[in-house]
Amino acid sequence: MSRRIKRTQPKSDRRDDRPAQERDKRPFRQAERTQTERPKTHRVGGKPPRFSKRRQESPGENRKEKHASLGAKPPKPAAEPTALPTKVQTVVVTADENNMRVDRFLEARFPGLSFSHIQRIVRKGELRVNGKRADSKDRLEEGQSVRIPPLRLDAPKLAASLSETERKTLEALKAMTLFEDDDVLVLNKPAGLAVQGGSGTTRHVDQMLEAMRDAKGQKPRLVHRLDKETSGCLLVAKTRFAATQLTGAFRHRSARKIYWALVAGVPKPKQGRISTYLAKEEGEDDTIMRIAAHGDEGASHAVTYYAVVETAGSKLAWVSLKPVTGRTHQLRAHMAHIAHPIVGDPKYFNRENWEFPGGLQNRLHLLARRIVIPHPRGGVIDATAPLPPHMQQSWNLLGFDTSRFDPIENAPEE
């Protein structure tokens, strides 16, 4: 489904007389090198990108053809759920369960166990790993001993017994679907919808997925996250097998993601690499990611490639972003760091005396445009999300053409 893009290295001692569109395809330059960056990680002549240039598709366009392109899938073995324990029992983590999170381990062992019940027994310390209390996000290792208390299994709901609210939820999820098969679901998450619950959040994607529990009581699992105000491609695993495979693809950086953003000003150079360390900074009312130094407590290395696709004078630019790492608020913090914050960002927009252009909505202009990731059973998942309404309005106003060549395809993958 993808093709390699042939690139040539421009000669530094020769004037570039190519047309502007061709010059956009030049290899990436270093945008900014901070004191914390490690130069060895920057390879200008990196291996060819795996992204392929493709035509625009509507969210519901010919999903059957996409499914067929994944190739024939081998039949899945029928998995029998473990009997519900009515008294305390101890189980041993198997090789297949190695590196699995505690909450996912319980979901897999006891399909139908509610999220709230899992969180409650873990929080109270009723579940123990090798005799010690565990957090729901802790990862298990093969051979560890897990003490499991008596559990209460929620009976799976039959389709006929769904409430009106649950039916509406299923309809909403269907309308958001970009791709779906037996293992994987890719949603076009709208801006303003949280992925998971939090303080004051009553409706979120994880809660909506409760309506999709199957006959065994298993519900689809989130594989990655998007910020509440970021719209676009959100990957969901419908089976335990798919969750393990897709999570591994993210961990080993086999997933390729493209984001589109509208930023203040025009970055120079127009293509580059941002490399910093990021750490959480707790404020009185909010938490943001700050630029940190190597060795700071909680600091993680973050790398982003960016490319300017089109500009509106010198005030605004449509930028395509390719994160190599997946840190919290990485793209938002990085664009603010190079003095080109994303338009409408309530946390990181720090341009002084900047007047918001008329006709643009003061909302975060950031879209998870595309995701390309190996399918758990062979082939490739390649999904593209359309611009959300507020960004489409801005693109129309500024005269941006979404069919333009996206130079981020030339960015290295490391």
Contacts in CASP RR format, 6 or more apart in sequence:
PFRMAT RR
TARGET T0000
AUTHOR 0000-0000-0000
METHOD contacts of the structure
MODEL  1
MSRRIKRTQPKSDRRDDRPAQERDKRPFRQAERTQTERPKTHRVGGKPPR
FSKRRQESPGENRKEKHASLGAKPPKPAAEPTALPTKVQTVVVTADENNM
RVDRFLEARFPGLSFSHIQRIVRKGELRVNGKRADSKDRLEEGQSVRIPP
LRLDAPKLAASLSETERKTLEALKAMTLFEDDDVLVLNKPAGLAVQGGSG
TTRHVDQMLEAMRDAKGQKPRLVHRLDKETSGCLLVAKTRFAATQLTGAF
RHRSARKIYWALVAGVPKPKQGRISTYLAKEEGEDDTIMRIAAHGDEGAS
HAVTYYAVVETAGSKLAWVSLKPVTGRTHQLRAHMAHIAHPIVGDPKYFN
RENWEFPGGLQNRLHLLARRIVIPHPRGGVIDATAPLPPHMQQSWNLLGF
DTSRFDPIENAPEE
1 52 0 8 1.000
1 69 0 8 1.000
1 379 0 8 1.000
1 380 0 8 1.000
1 382 0 8 1.000
2 50 0 8 1.000
2 51 0 8 1.000
2 52 0 8 1.000
2 372 0 8 1.000
2 380 0 8 1.000
2 382 0 8 1.000
3 52 0 8 1.000
3 53 0 8 1.000
4 48 0 8 1.000
4 49 0 8 1.000
4 50 0 8 1.000
5 48 0 8 1.000
5 49 0 8 1.000
5 53 0 8 1.000
5 409 0 8 1.000
5 410 0 8 1.000
6 48 0 8 1.000
7 25 0 8 1.000
7 27 0 8 1.000
7 48 0 8 1.000
7 410 0 8 1.000
9 27 0 8 1.000
9 45 0 8 1.000
10 16 0 8 1.000
10 26 0 8 1.000
10 27 0 8 1.000
16 23 0 8 1.000
16 26 0 8 1.000
21 405 0 8 1.000
24 270 0 8 1.000
24 307 0 8 1.000
24 405 0 8 1.000
24 407 0 8 1.000
25 405 0 8 1.000
25 407 0 8 1.000
25 410 0 8 1.000
26 271 0 8 1.000
26 410 0 8 1.000
27 44 0 8 1.000
27 45 0 8 1.000
27 271 0 8 1.000
27 410 0 8 1.000
28 44 0 8 1.000
28 271 0 8 1.000
28 272 0 8 1.000
28 273 0 8 1.000
28 305 0 8 1.000
28 307 0 8 1.000
28 410 0 8 1.000
28 411 0 8 1.000
28 412 0 8 1.000
29 44 0 8 1.000
29 269 0 8 1.000
29 271 0 8 1.000
29 272 0 8 1.000
29 273 0 8 1.000
30 42 0 8 1.000
30 272 0 8 1.000
30 273 0 8 1.000
31 267 0 8 1.000
31 269 0 8 1.000
31 271 0 8 1.000
31 272 0 8 1.000
31 273 0 8 1.000
31 274 0 8 1.000
31 306 0 8 1.000
31 338 0 8 1.000
32 274 0 8 1.000
32 337 0 8 1.000
32 338 0 8 1.000
33 39 0 8 1.000
33 275 0 8 1.000
34 275 0 8 1.000
34 276 0 8 1.000
34 291 0 8 1.000
35 293 0 8 1.000
36 275 0 8 1.000
36 276 0 8 1.000
36 277 0 8 1.000
36 292 0 8 1.000
36 293 0 8 1.000
36 294 0 8 1.000
37 275 0 8 1.000
37 276 0 8 1.000
38 275 0 8 1.000
38 301 0 8 1.000
41 275 0 8 1.000
41 303 0 8 1.000
41 414 0 8 1.000
42 273 0 8 1.000
42 275 0 8 1.000
43 412 0 8 1.000
43 414 0 8 1.000
44 412 0 8 1.000
45 412 0 8 1.000
46 412 0 8 1.000
46 413 0 8 1.000
46 414 0 8 1.000
47 412 0 8 1.000
47 413 0 8 1.000
49 256 0 8 1.000
49 409 0 8 1.000
49 410 0 8 1.000
49 411 0 8 1.000
49 412 0 8 1.000
49 413 0 8 1.000
50 256 0 8 1.000
50 372 0 8 1.000
50 413 0 8 1.000
51 256 0 8 1.000
51 258 0 8 1.000
51 370 0 8 1.000
51 372 0 8 1.000
51 408 0 8 1.000
51 409 0 8 1.000
52 382 0 8 1.000
52 409 0 8 1.000
53 405 0 8 1.000
53 406 0 8 1.000
53 409 0 8 1.000
54 382 0 8 1.000
54 384 0 8 1.000
55 403 0 8 1.000
56 384 0 8 1.000
56 386 0 8 1.000
56 402 0 8 1.000
56 403 0 8 1.000
57 384 0 8 1.000
58 386 0 8 1.000
59 177 0 8 1.000
59 178 0 8 1.000
59 188 0 8 1.000
59 385 0 8 1.000
59 386 0 8 1.000
60 177 0 8 1.000
60 178 0 8 1.000
63 177 0 8 1.000
63 179 0 8 1.000
63 180 0 8 1.000
66 179 0 8 1.000
66 382 0 8 1.000
67 179 0 8 1.000
67 181 0 8 1.000
69 379 0 8 1.000
70 181 0 8 1.000
70 375 0 8 1.000
70 377 0 8 1.000
70 378 0 8 1.000
70 379 0 8 1.000
70 380 0 8 1.000
70 381 0 8 1.000
71 378 0 8 1.000
71 379 0 8 1.000
73 182 0 8 1.000
73 377 0 8 1.000
73 378 0 8 1.000
74 377 0 8 1.000
76 182 0 8 1.000
76 239 0 8 1.000
76 241 0 8 1.000
79 240 0 8 1.000
81 109 0 8 1.000
81 110 0 8 1.000
81 111 0 8 1.000
81 216 0 8 1.000
82 109 0 8 1.000
82 110 0 8 1.000
84 110 0 8 1.000
84 151 0 8 1.000
84 153 0 8 1.000
85 148 0 8 1.000
85 149 0 8 1.000
85 150 0 8 1.000
85 151 0 8 1.000
86 150 0 8 1.000
87 150 0 8 1.000
88 147 0 8 1.000
88 148 0 8 1.000
88 149 0 8 1.000
88 150 0 8 1.000
89 147 0 8 1.000
89 148 0 8 1.000
90 145 0 8 1.000
90 146 0 8 1.000
90 147 0 8 1.000
90 148 0 8 1.000
91 109 0 8 1.000
91 145 0 8 1.000
91 146 0 8 1.000
91 148 0 8 1.000
92 143 0 8 1.000
92 144 0 8 1.000
92 145 0 8 1.000
92 146 0 8 1.000
93 100 0 8 1.000
93 105 0 8 1.000
93 140 0 8 1.000
93 141 0 8 1.000
93 142 0 8 1.000
93 143 0 8 1.000
93 144 0 8 1.000
93 145 0 8 1.000
93 146 0 8 1.000
94 142 0 8 1.000
94 143 0 8 1.000
95 142 0 8 1.000
96 244 0 8 1.000
97 105 0 8 1.000
97 108 0 8 1.000
97 140 0 8 1.000
97 142 0 8 1.000
98 140 0 8 1.000
98 141 0 8 1.000
98 142 0 8 1.000
99 139 0 8 1.000
99 140 0 8 1.000
99 141 0 8 1.000
100 108 0 8 1.000
100 139 0 8 1.000
100 140 0 8 1.000
100 244 0 8 1.000
101 136 0 8 1.000
101 137 0 8 1.000
101 138 0 8 1.000
101 139 0 8 1.000
101 140 0 8 1.000
102 122 0 8 1.000
102 127 0 8 1.000
102 129 0 8 1.000
102 134 0 8 1.000
102 135 0 8 1.000
102 136 0 8 1.000
102 137 0 8 1.000
102 138 0 8 1.000
102 139 0 8 1.000
102 140 0 8 1.000
103 115 0 8 1.000
103 118 0 8 1.000
103 119 0 8 1.000
103 122 0 8 1.000
103 136 0 8 1.000
103 137 0 8 1.000
104 221 0 8 1.000
104 240 0 8 1.000
104 243 0 8 1.000
105 140 0 8 1.000
105 146 0 8 1.000
106 113 0 8 1.000
106 118 0 8 1.000
106 127 0 8 1.000
106 148 0 8 1.000
107 113 0 8 1.000
107 118 0 8 1.000
107 218 0 8 1.000
107 219 0 8 1.000
107 221 0 8 1.000
107 240 0 8 1.000
108 240 0 8 1.000
109 148 0 8 1.000
110 151 0 8 1.000
110 153 0 8 1.000
111 216 0 8 1.000
111 217 0 8 1.000
111 218 0 8 1.000
112 153 0 8 1.000
112 154 0 8 1.000
112 156 0 8 1.000
112 213 0 8 1.000
112 216 0 8 1.000
112 217 0 8 1.000
112 218 0 8 1.000
112 219 0 8 1.000
113 151 0 8 1.000
113 153 0 8 1.000
113 154 0 8 1.000
114 154 0 8 1.000
115 206 0 8 1.000
115 210 0 8 1.000
117 151 0 8 1.000
117 152 0 8 1.000
117 154 0 8 1.000
118 136 0 8 1.000
119 136 0 8 1.000
121 127 0 8 1.000
121 149 0 8 1.000
121 151 0 8 1.000
122 134 0 8 1.000
122 135 0 8 1.000
122 136 0 8 1.000
125 133 0 8 1.000
125 134 0 8 1.000
126 149 0 8 1.000
127 134 0 8 1.000
127 146 0 8 1.000
127 147 0 8 1.000
127 148 0 8 1.000
127 149 0 8 1.000
128 134 0 8 1.000
128 146 0 8 1.000
128 147 0 8 1.000
129 138 0 8 1.000
129 140 0 8 1.000
129 144 0 8 1.000
129 145 0 8 1.000
129 146 0 8 1.000
129 147 0 8 1.000
130 144 0 8 1.000
130 145 0 8 1.000
131 145 0 8 1.000
131 147 0 8 1.000
140 146 0 8 1.000
154 217 0 8 1.000
156 213 0 8 1.000
156 214 0 8 1.000
156 215 0 8 1.000
156 216 0 8 1.000
156 217 0 8 1.000
157 166 0 8 1.000
157 213 0 8 1.000
162 170 0 8 1.000
162 211 0 8 1.000
166 211 0 8 1.000
169 208 0 8 1.000
169 211 0 8 1.000
170 211 0 8 1.000
170 212 0 8 1.000
172 208 0 8 1.000
173 187 0 8 1.000
173 208 0 8 1.000
173 209 0 8 1.000
173 211 0 8 1.000
173 212 0 8 1.000
176 187 0 8 1.000
176 188 0 8 1.000
176 189 0 8 1.000
176 190 0 8 1.000
177 185 0 8 1.000
177 186 0 8 1.000
177 187 0 8 1.000
177 188 0 8 1.000
178 186 0 8 1.000
178 187 0 8 1.000
178 188 0 8 1.000
178 233 0 8 1.000
178 383 0 8 1.000
178 384 0 8 1.000
178 385 0 8 1.000
179 185 0 8 1.000
179 186 0 8 1.000
179 381 0 8 1.000
179 383 0 8 1.000
180 186 0 8 1.000
182 238 0 8 1.000
182 239 0 8 1.000
183 237 0 8 1.000
183 238 0 8 1.000
183 239 0 8 1.000
183 241 0 8 1.000
183 242 0 8 1.000
183 375 0 8 1.000
183 376 0 8 1.000
183 377 0 8 1.000
184 235 0 8 1.000
184 236 0 8 1.000
184 237 0 8 1.000
184 238 0 8 1.000
184 242 0 8 1.000
184 246 0 8 1.000
184 375 0 8 1.000
184 376 0 8 1.000
184 381 0 8 1.000
185 220 0 8 1.000
185 235 0 8 1.000
185 236 0 8 1.000
185 237 0 8 1.000
185 238 0 8 1.000
186 233 0 8 1.000
186 234 0 8 1.000
186 235 0 8 1.000
186 236 0 8 1.000
186 371 0 8 1.000
186 381 0 8 1.000
186 383 0 8 1.000
187 205 0 8 1.000
187 232 0 8 1.000
187 233 0 8 1.000
187 234 0 8 1.000
187 236 0 8 1.000
188 231 0 8 1.000
188 232 0 8 1.000
188 233 0 8 1.000
188 234 0 8 1.000
188 385 0 8 1.000
188 386 0 8 1.000
189 195 0 8 1.000
189 205 0 8 1.000
189 226 0 8 1.000
189 230 0 8 1.000
189 231 0 8 1.000
189 232 0 8 1.000
189 233 0 8 1.000
189 234 0 8 1.000
189 368 0 8 1.000
190 231 0 8 1.000
190 388 0 8 1.000
191 228 0 8 1.000
191 229 0 8 1.000
191 230 0 8 1.000
191 231 0 8 1.000
191 363 0 8 1.000
191 364 0 8 1.000
191 388 0 8 1.000
191 390 0 8 1.000
192 228 0 8 1.000
192 229 0 8 1.000
192 231 0 8 1.000
193 203 0 8 1.000
193 204 0 8 1.000
193 205 0 8 1.000
193 228 0 8 1.000
194 201 0 8 1.000
194 203 0 8 1.000
194 204 0 8 1.000
194 205 0 8 1.000
194 228 0 8 1.000
195 204 0 8 1.000
195 205 0 8 1.000
195 206 0 8 1.000
195 222 0 8 1.000
195 225 0 8 1.000
195 226 0 8 1.000
195 228 0 8 1.000
195 234 0 8 1.000
196 204 0 8 1.000
196 205 0 8 1.000
196 206 0 8 1.000
196 222 0 8 1.000
196 225 0 8 1.000
197 204 0 8 1.000
197 206 0 8 1.000
197 207 0 8 1.000
198 204 0 8 1.000
205 222 0 8 1.000
205 234 0 8 1.000
205 236 0 8 1.000
206 222 0 8 1.000
209 219 0 8 1.000
209 220 0 8 1.000
209 221 0 8 1.000
209 222 0 8 1.000
209 236 0 8 1.000
210 219 0 8 1.000
212 219 0 8 1.000
212 220 0 8 1.000
212 238 0 8 1.000
213 219 0 8 1.000
218 239 0 8 1.000
218 240 0 8 1.000
220 236 0 8 1.000
220 237 0 8 1.000
220 238 0 8 1.000
221 236 0 8 1.000
221 237 0 8 1.000
221 238 0 8 1.000
221 240 0 8 1.000
221 243 0 8 1.000
222 234 0 8 1.000
222 236 0 8 1.000
222 237 0 8 1.000
223 235 0 8 1.000
223 236 0 8 1.000
223 237 0 8 1.000
223 243 0 8 1.000
223 246 0 8 1.000
223 247 0 8 1.000
223 250 0 8 1.000
224 234 0 8 1.000
224 235 0 8 1.000
224 250 0 8 1.000
224 255 0 8 1.000
226 232 0 8 1.000
226 234 0 8 1.000
226 368 0 8 1.000
227 329 0 8 1.000
227 332 0 8 1.000
227 364 0 8 1.000
227 366 0 8 1.000
229 346 0 8 1.000
229 363 0 8 1.000
229 364 0 8 1.000
229 366 0 8 1.000
230 364 0 8 1.000
230 366 0 8 1.000
230 367 0 8 1.000
230 368 0 8 1.000
231 366 0 8 1.000
231 367 0 8 1.000
231 368 0 8 1.000
231 385 0 8 1.000
231 388 0 8 1.000
231 391 0 8 1.000
232 367 0 8 1.000
232 368 0 8 1.000
232 369 0 8 1.000
232 385 0 8 1.000
232 388 0 8 1.000
233 257 0 8 1.000
233 368 0 8 1.000
233 369 0 8 1.000
233 370 0 8 1.000
233 371 0 8 1.000
233 383 0 8 1.000
233 384 0 8 1.000
233 385 0 8 1.000
234 368 0 8 1.000
235 246 0 8 1.000
235 255 0 8 1.000
235 371 0 8 1.000
235 373 0 8 1.000
235 381 0 8 1.000
237 243 0 8 1.000
237 246 0 8 1.000
237 247 0 8 1.000
237 376 0 8 1.000
241 376 0 8 1.000
242 376 0 8 1.000
245 374 0 8 1.000
245 376 0 8 1.000
246 255 0 8 1.000
246 373 0 8 1.000
246 376 0 8 1.000
248 254 0 8 1.000
249 255 0 8 1.000
249 373 0 8 1.000
249 374 0 8 1.000
250 373 0 8 1.000
253 324 0 8 1.000
253 413 0 8 1.000
253 414 0 8 1.000
254 373 0 8 1.000
254 374 0 8 1.000
255 371 0 8 1.000
255 372 0 8 1.000
255 373 0 8 1.000
256 322 0 8 1.000
256 371 0 8 1.000
256 372 0 8 1.000
256 373 0 8 1.000
256 413 0 8 1.000
257 322 0 8 1.000
257 323 0 8 1.000
257 368 0 8 1.000
257 370 0 8 1.000
257 371 0 8 1.000
257 372 0 8 1.000
258 320 0 8 1.000
258 321 0 8 1.000
258 322 0 8 1.000
258 369 0 8 1.000
258 370 0 8 1.000
258 371 0 8 1.000
258 406 0 8 1.000
258 408 0 8 1.000
259 320 0 8 1.000
259 321 0 8 1.000
259 322 0 8 1.000
259 323 0 8 1.000
259 331 0 8 1.000
259 366 0 8 1.000
259 367 0 8 1.000
259 368 0 8 1.000
259 369 0 8 1.000
260 309 0 8 1.000
260 318 0 8 1.000
260 319 0 8 1.000
260 320 0 8 1.000
260 321 0 8 1.000
260 366 0 8 1.000
260 367 0 8 1.000
260 369 0 8 1.000
260 387 0 8 1.000
260 391 0 8 1.000
261 318 0 8 1.000
261 319 0 8 1.000
261 320 0 8 1.000
261 321 0 8 1.000
261 331 0 8 1.000
261 335 0 8 1.000
261 342 0 8 1.000
261 343 0 8 1.000
261 365 0 8 1.000
261 366 0 8 1.000
261 367 0 8 1.000
262 316 0 8 1.000
262 317 0 8 1.000
262 318 0 8 1.000
262 319 0 8 1.000
262 342 0 8 1.000
262 343 0 8 1.000
262 365 0 8 1.000
262 391 0 8 1.000
262 394 0 8 1.000
263 316 0 8 1.000
263 317 0 8 1.000
263 319 0 8 1.000
263 335 0 8 1.000
263 340 0 8 1.000
263 341 0 8 1.000
263 342 0 8 1.000
263 343 0 8 1.000
263 365 0 8 1.000
264 315 0 8 1.000
264 316 0 8 1.000
264 340 0 8 1.000
264 341 0 8 1.000
264 343 0 8 1.000
264 349 0 8 1.000
264 351 0 8 1.000
264 354 0 8 1.000
265 314 0 8 1.000
265 315 0 8 1.000
265 316 0 8 1.000
265 317 0 8 1.000
265 340 0 8 1.000
266 308 0 8 1.000
266 311 0 8 1.000
266 313 0 8 1.000
266 314 0 8 1.000
266 316 0 8 1.000
266 317 0 8 1.000
266 340 0 8 1.000
267 306 0 8 1.000
267 308 0 8 1.000
267 317 0 8 1.000
267 319 0 8 1.000
267 338 0 8 1.000
267 340 0 8 1.000
270 307 0 8 1.000
270 308 0 8 1.000
271 305 0 8 1.000
271 306 0 8 1.000
271 307 0 8 1.000
271 308 0 8 1.000
271 407 0 8 1.000
271 410 0 8 1.000
271 411 0 8 1.000
272 305 0 8 1.000
272 306 0 8 1.000
272 307 0 8 1.000
273 303 0 8 1.000
273 304 0 8 1.000
273 305 0 8 1.000
273 306 0 8 1.000
274 303 0 8 1.000
274 304 0 8 1.000
274 305 0 8 1.000
274 306 0 8 1.000
274 334 0 8 1.000
274 337 0 8 1.000
274 338 0 8 1.000
275 301 0 8 1.000
275 302 0 8 1.000
275 303 0 8 1.000
275 304 0 8 1.000
276 291 0 8 1.000
276 292 0 8 1.000
276 301 0 8 1.000
276 302 0 8 1.000
276 334 0 8 1.000
276 337 0 8 1.000
277 291 0 8 1.000
277 292 0 8 1.000
277 293 0 8 1.000
277 294 0 8 1.000
277 295 0 8 1.000
277 296 0 8 1.000
277 299 0 8 1.000
277 300 0 8 1.000
277 301 0 8 1.000
277 302 0 8 1.000
278 289 0 8 1.000
278 290 0 8 1.000
278 291 0 8 1.000
278 292 0 8 1.000
278 299 0 8 1.000
278 300 0 8 1.000
278 302 0 8 1.000
278 327 0 8 1.000
278 328 0 8 1.000
278 329 0 8 1.000
278 330 0 8 1.000
278 333 0 8 1.000
279 289 0 8 1.000
279 290 0 8 1.000
279 292 0 8 1.000
279 296 0 8 1.000
279 297 0 8 1.000
279 298 0 8 1.000
279 299 0 8 1.000
279 300 0 8 1.000
280 287 0 8 1.000
280 288 0 8 1.000
280 289 0 8 1.000
280 290 0 8 1.000
280 298 0 8 1.000
280 328 0 8 1.000
281 287 0 8 1.000
281 288 0 8 1.000
281 289 0 8 1.000
281 290 0 8 1.000
286 347 0 8 1.000
288 329 0 8 1.000
288 333 0 8 1.000
288 347 0 8 1.000
288 348 0 8 1.000
289 327 0 8 1.000
289 328 0 8 1.000
289 329 0 8 1.000
289 330 0 8 1.000
289 332 0 8 1.000
289 333 0 8 1.000
290 333 0 8 1.000
291 333 0 8 1.000
291 337 0 8 1.000
292 298 0 8 1.000
292 299 0 8 1.000
293 299 0 8 1.000
294 301 0 8 1.000
300 325 0 8 1.000
300 327 0 8 1.000
301 325 0 8 1.000
302 323 0 8 1.000
302 325 0 8 1.000
302 326 0 8 1.000
302 327 0 8 1.000
302 330 0 8 1.000
302 333 0 8 1.000
302 334 0 8 1.000
303 323 0 8 1.000
303 324 0 8 1.000
303 325 0 8 1.000
304 321 0 8 1.000
304 322 0 8 1.000
304 323 0 8 1.000
304 324 0 8 1.000
304 325 0 8 1.000
304 330 0 8 1.000
304 331 0 8 1.000
304 334 0 8 1.000
305 321 0 8 1.000
305 322 0 8 1.000
305 324 0 8 1.000
305 408 0 8 1.000
305 411 0 8 1.000
305 412 0 8 1.000
306 319 0 8 1.000
306 320 0 8 1.000
306 321 0 8 1.000
306 322 0 8 1.000
306 334 0 8 1.000
306 335 0 8 1.000
306 408 0 8 1.000
307 319 0 8 1.000
307 320 0 8 1.000
307 406 0 8 1.000
307 407 0 8 1.000
307 408 0 8 1.000
307 410 0 8 1.000
307 411 0 8 1.000
308 317 0 8 1.000
308 318 0 8 1.000
308 319 0 8 1.000
308 407 0 8 1.000
309 317 0 8 1.000
309 318 0 8 1.000
309 319 0 8 1.000
309 320 0 8 1.000
309 400 0 8 1.000
309 404 0 8 1.000
309 406 0 8 1.000
309 407 0 8 1.000
309 408 0 8 1.000
310 317 0 8 1.000
310 318 0 8 1.000
310 400 0 8 1.000
310 401 0 8 1.000
310 404 0 8 1.000
311 317 0 8 1.000
311 318 0 8 1.000
312 398 0 8 1.000
312 399 0 8 1.000
312 400 0 8 1.000
315 357 0 8 1.000
316 343 0 8 1.000
316 357 0 8 1.000
316 398 0 8 1.000
317 340 0 8 1.000
318 395 0 8 1.000
318 398 0 8 1.000
318 400 0 8 1.000
319 335 0 8 1.000
319 340 0 8 1.000
320 369 0 8 1.000
320 406 0 8 1.000
320 407 0 8 1.000
320 408 0 8 1.000
321 331 0 8 1.000
321 335 0 8 1.000
321 408 0 8 1.000
322 408 0 8 1.000
322 411 0 8 1.000
323 330 0 8 1.000
323 331 0 8 1.000
324 413 0 8 1.000
324 414 0 8 1.000
327 333 0 8 1.000
329 347 0 8 1.000
329 348 0 8 1.000
331 342 0 8 1.000
331 366 0 8 1.000
332 341 0 8 1.000
332 342 0 8 1.000
332 345 0 8 1.000
332 347 0 8 1.000
332 348 0 8 1.000
332 366 0 8 1.000
333 348 0 8 1.000
335 341 0 8 1.000
335 342 0 8 1.000
335 348 0 8 1.000
336 342 0 8 1.000
336 345 0 8 1.000
336 348 0 8 1.000
336 349 0 8 1.000
336 350 0 8 1.000
339 351 0 8 1.000
341 348 0 8 1.000
341 349 0 8 1.000
341 350 0 8 1.000
341 351 0 8 1.000
342 348 0 8 1.000
342 349 0 8 1.000
342 364 0 8 1.000
342 365 0 8 1.000
342 366 0 8 1.000
343 349 0 8 1.000
343 356 0 8 1.000
343 360 0 8 1.000
343 364 0 8 1.000
343 365 0 8 1.000
343 394 0 8 1.000
344 362 0 8 1.000
344 363 0 8 1.000
344 364 0 8 1.000
344 365 0 8 1.000
345 364 0 8 1.000
345 366 0 8 1.000
346 364 0 8 1.000
356 362 0 8 1.000
359 393 0 8 1.000
359 394 0 8 1.000
359 397 0 8 1.000
360 393 0 8 1.000
360 394 0 8 1.000
360 397 0 8 1.000
361 390 0 8 1.000
361 393 0 8 1.000
361 394 0 8 1.000
363 390 0 8 1.000
365 390 0 8 1.000
365 391 0 8 1.000
365 394 0 8 1.000
367 385 0 8 1.000
367 387 0 8 1.000
367 388 0 8 1.000
367 391 0 8 1.000
368 385 0 8 1.000
369 384 0 8 1.000
369 385 0 8 1.000
370 382 0 8 1.000
370 383 0 8 1.000
370 384 0 8 1.000
370 385 0 8 1.000
371 381 0 8 1.000
371 382 0 8 1.000
371 383 0 8 1.000
372 380 0 8 1.000
372 381 0 8 1.000
372 382 0 8 1.000
373 380 0 8 1.000
373 381 0 8 1.000
374 380 0 8 1.000
374 381 0 8 1.000
375 381 0 8 1.000
386 392 0 8 1.000
387 395 0 8 1.000
387 402 0 8 1.000
394 400 0 8 1.000
395 402 0 8 1.000
END
